[in-house]
Amino acid sequence: MLEIGDSLGNDLGWGLARELTSYPWLHLVQEDKSSSGLSNAWFFSWPAHLATDLRQYHPNIVLVMLGGNDQQDIAVHGVDEGVGTPPWRATYRHFVTQIIDEARGAGAQVLWVGLPVMQPAYYSQGAAMLDAQYAAAVAASRGAAYLPTWHLFSTPAGTFRVAAPVNGVVEDLRSSDGIHFSEIGENVLSTYVAQQMGLIFHLPLRVTQPALVTP
């Protein structure tokens, strides 16, 4: 299993490394790059690096979680497409599809993990817009699944939630920046992703120490 992404992907990968320790047949490879994304290929080209990772590790499943750095314009043939505009969305979906097709071409199935609600309002609006692009691109692809996380870290009204009862004890879910996850939040995220991954890909997965948001 290859997990890729930005610093939010790091949070997911660290949680999975703690939660999936009981399976000798499961090898988790974490290849994240902080500050990376799909909008800033000039900094870090995910298609190029993914090609290298696929040749090296031959994963059966590729997990993707990124987008924290993608609320920026995209230069296409020397012309800037403004973030969130229709041309920008089409280009961004093309980038998502490119990652999916690359992994599928190497024989891997893809699970694209959506962004959570964020504390800064403008950032949260952008995350919701990015999630819509992931969902649309995955829906148009074969051998890929999209897993939203918004509901997991939001109030019933869909707004940001910094803390929640986890296994019956109130814990902080997010870090002080209102974007990244606390260690408990990483565990909640990875528990959810592992459980859903087991259902989607028919894998007998049970996390080592489930971290569940309780009523």
C-alpha positions in Angstrom: 0.0 0.0 0.0 1.5 3.3 -1.1 0.3 6.5 0.7 1.1 9.8 -1.0 0.2 13.4 -0.3 1.2 16.7 1.4 1.5 17.4 5.1 -2.1 16.3 5.6 -1.2 13.1 3.9 1.6 12.8 6.4 -1.0 13.0 9.2 -2.9 10.1 7.6 0.2 8.0 7.0 1.4 8.4 10.5 -2.0 7.4 11.9 -2.1 4.3 9.6 1.4 3.3 10.6 0.2 3.2 14.2 -3.2 1.6 13.5 -2.3 -1.1 11.0 0.4 -3.1 12.8 -1.1 -6.6 13.0 -0.8 -7.7 9.4 2.4 -9.3 8.1 0.9 -9.3 4.6 0.3 -5.5 4.7 3.3 -3.3 3.8 2.6 0.5 4.1 4.9 2.8 2.3 4.5 6.5 3.1 5.8 8.9 0.4 4.5 12.3 1.3 6.0 15.7 0.6 5.0 18.7 2.7 4.0 21.8 0.8 3.4 19.8 -2.4 0.2 19.6 -4.4 -1.2 19.4 -7.9 -1.3 23.1 -8.5 2.4 23.7 -7.9 4.2 21.1 -10.1 7.1 23.6 -10.4 7.8 22.8 -6.7 7.1 19.0 -6.7 5.7 17.1 -9.7 3.5 14.3 -8.3 3.1 12.5 -11.7 6.9 12.2 -12.0 7.4 11.1 -8.4 4.5 8.8 -8.5 5.9 7.1 -11.5 9.1 6.4 -9.6 7.2 5.2 -6.6 5.1 2.8 -8.7 8.2 1.3 -10.3 9.9 0.9 -6.9 7.1 -0.4 -4.7 4.6 -2.0 -7.1 1.6 -1.2 -4.8 -1.8 -2.9 -4.9 -3.5 0.2 -3.5 -2.5 3.9 -3.7 -3.9 6.2 -1.1 -4.0 9.9 -1.9 -4.6 12.8 0.5 -3.5 16.3 -0.6 -4.8 19.7 -1.5 -3.8 21.8 1.5 -1.5 23.8 -0.8 -3.6 23.8 -4.0 -5.6 27.0 -3.5 -3.4 28.9 -6.0 -3.5 29.8 -9.7 -2.3 27.3 -12.3 -0.2 28.4 -15.2 -1.3 26.8 -18.5 0.8 27.6 -21.5 2.0 30.8 -19.9 -1.5 31.9 -18.9 -2.7 31.9 -15.3 -6.0 30.3 -14.5 -7.5 31.8 -11.4 -8.1 29.4 -8.6 -11.7 28.2 -8.5 -12.6 29.5 -12.0 -14.2 27.0 -14.5 -11.0 26.6 -16.5 -9.0 26.1 -13.3 -11.4 23.4 -12.1 -11.2 21.6 -15.4 -7.4 21.7 -15.3 -7.3 20.5 -11.7 -9.6 17.6 -12.4 -7.3 16.7 -15.3 -4.4 16.6 -12.8 -6.4 14.3 -10.4 -7.4 12.0 -13.3 -3.7 11.9 -14.3 -2.7 10.6 -10.9 -5.5 8.0 -10.9 -4.7 6.8 -14.5 -1.0 6.5 -13.6 -1.7 4.3 -10.6 -4.3 2.3 -12.5 -1.9 1.8 -15.3 0.5 0.2 -12.9 -2.1 -2.2 -11.7 -3.0 -0.4 -8.4 -6.5 0.6 -7.2 -6.9 4.1 -5.8 -8.5 5.5 -2.7 -8.7 9.3 -2.8 -9.2 10.7 0.7 -11.0 14.1 0.8 -10.1 17.2 2.7 -11.7 17.9 6.1 -13.4 21.0 7.2 -10.9 23.8 8.1 -11.1 26.5 10.8 -10.2 29.5 8.6 -13.4 30.2 6.7 -11.8 31.0 3.3 -9.6 28.0 3.5 -12.6 25.8 4.4 -14.5 27.1 1.4 -11.5 26.2 -0.8 -11.3 22.8 0.7 -14.9 22.1 -0.1 -14.3 23.3 -3.7 -11.3 20.9 -4.0 -13.3 18.0 -2.6 -15.9 18.5 -5.3 -13.1 18.2 -7.9 -11.8 15.0 -6.4 -15.3 13.5 -6.2 -16.0 14.4 -9.9 -12.7 13.1 -11.2 -13.0 9.8 -9.3 -16.6 9.3 -10.4 -15.4 9.5 -14.0 -12.6 7.0 -13.4 -12.6 3.2 -13.1 -10.8 1.4 -10.3 -10.9 4.4 -7.9 -12.9 5.4 -5.0 -13.4 8.7 -3.2 -13.7 8.9 0.6 -15.0 12.2 2.1 -13.9 13.1 5.6 -15.8 16.4 6.1 -18.5 14.9 8.3 -15.9 13.2 10.5 -14.4 16.5 11.7 -17.4 18.8 11.6 -20.4 19.6 13.7 -23.9 18.4 12.7 -24.2 21.8 11.0 -21.1 21.1 8.9 -18.9 23.6 10.7 -15.4 23.2 12.1 -15.1 21.1 15.2 -11.8 21.4 17.2 -12.6 18.7 19.8 -15.0 15.7 20.2 -15.5 12.7 22.4 -13.1 10.0 21.2 -13.8 6.6 22.7 -15.8 8.5 25.4 -13.1 11.1 26.3 -13.2 14.6 24.9 -10.0 15.2 22.8 -8.6 17.8 20.5 -8.9 16.6 16.9 -7.0 19.3 15.2 -3.8 21.2 15.7 -3.6 24.9 16.6 -3.5 26.1 13.0 -7.1 24.7 12.5 -5.8 22.8 9.4 -3.7 19.8 10.4 -4.6 17.0 12.8 -3.6 16.4 16.4 -2.2 12.9 17.1 -5.7 11.8 18.3 -7.2 13.4 15.1 -4.7 11.4 13.0 -5.9 8.2 14.8 -9.5 9.1 14.2 -8.8 9.7 10.5 -6.8 6.6 10.0 -9.3 4.4 11.9 -12.0 5.7 9.5 -9.9 5.3 6.4 -8.7 1.8 7.3 -12.3 0.7 8.1 -13.6 2.1 4.8 -10.7 0.8 2.8 -11.5 -2.7 4.2 -15.1 -2.4 3.0 -14.2 -0.8 -0.4 -11.4 -3.2 -1.3 -12.7 -6.3 0.6 -9.7 -6.5 3.0 -9.9 -8.1 6.4 -8.6 -5.0 8.2 -9.0 -4.3 11.9 -7.1 -1.3 13.4 -4.9 -2.0 16.4 -6.5 0.7 18.7 -9.6 2.1 17.1 -10.2 5.8 17.7 -13.9 6.5 17.2 -15.8 9.7 17.6 -18.6 8.8 20.0 -21.9 10.6 20.7 
